[in-house]
Amino acid sequence: EVQLVESGGGLVQPGGSLRLSCAASGFSFRFADMSWVRQAPGKGLEWVSSIKASGISTTYADSVKGRFTISKDNAKNTLYLQMNSLKPDDTAVYYCQYAIRRGQGTQVTVSS
């Protein structure tokens, strides 16, 4: 059974940083392309970033490019999202995604 468990969210001031983690199990993580998506209050799901199985190739939404970094540790079966220079518009529930599966999400709130 595919399981994805996100953690690392919280309340942070504008300009601050957070690192999200996603512990994956139930599938071959080392061969998996992974993504982060988010859902802001009252809005639909928004793709944030993706990474290929090897961890070498990454892509980002324009809204986060230059501020967020996606990475994966295949030895630990864990996906990460380093978020810097956070803005209030980054407030959302963040989900890691494998194929059509998502975890329960972790709340990120950017506010002074």
N, C-alpha and C positions, 0 to 999 in steps of 0.2 A: 504494500500500500504506500502510495506516495504521501510523504509528510513534509511540509514546509513550515518552519516555526521562526517567525520574525521577532527580533528584539532590538533594543537600543534607542527606541523613540523617547520623546520627552518634550519638555518645555525649554525653549532656548530663546535668547534675545536676538534681535536682528544683527547679522554680522557674525553670529556664533557658528559653531560646528557640532555635528553629531556623526557617529558612525553606526549605521544599521548593520545587523547581521541576520542571516537566514540559514538556519540549520536544516539540511536536507537529508532525507532518508527514503528508502523504498525504491530507489532507481539508481542507475549508474551515473552518478553525479559527474564523474570525470569525462563522460562523453556527452554531457548535456549542455546545450545552449540555454542560458538563463537570462531573466529580465527583472527589472524593477518597474512597477507601475504604481500610480497613486490616485487617490480619489479625494478631492477637496470637498468641503461641505457644500451640498446642494448641486454638485457637478458630477459628470460621468468620469469613468476611468481614463487616465492619461498615461500613456507610455512615457517612461523616464529614461531608461537606459537598458542596453542589452550587451551580453558578452558571449563570445563563442566558447565552445567546450574547452579549448586549449587555454583560454584566458588571455590570448594575445590580441584578438580583435574586439574592439568595443565601439559602441555607437551611443549617442546622447541626443535627447531632445534639445532644441535650440534654447529652451528656457533654462536649462541647467548646465549647458556646455561651458566648460571652464571653471565650474564651481563644484561639480560632483564627479566622483571617480568610482567606477564599478570594478570589482575584482572578485576572483574566486580562488579558494584554496582547495584544490582537489584532494589533498591529503586529509583535510579536516571536514570535507563535504560541506563547506560553508561558503555562502555568497555574501559579499559585503557591498555597502554603499557609503562611501565617505562623502559627507556633505559639508561644504565650507561656504562662507559668506551667505548664510541663510537669510532669506527674505520672508516677510509675512505671506507672500503668495505661495511659498513652499509648504504652508500649513496643509496637511492632508493625512490620510491614513495611507501608509506605504505597504505595498505587498510585493513579495518576491513571487515570481511566476516561472513555472516549468510547463511547457506546452500549454494546456488550458487550465492547469491546476494553479491555485494560489493558496497562500497561507491565510492565517486569521488577521494578519496585518498588525502594524505598530503605528501608534499615533505620533505625529510630529506637529508641534505647535510652535510657531515662531511669533513671538509677541514681546513687547516691552512692558 
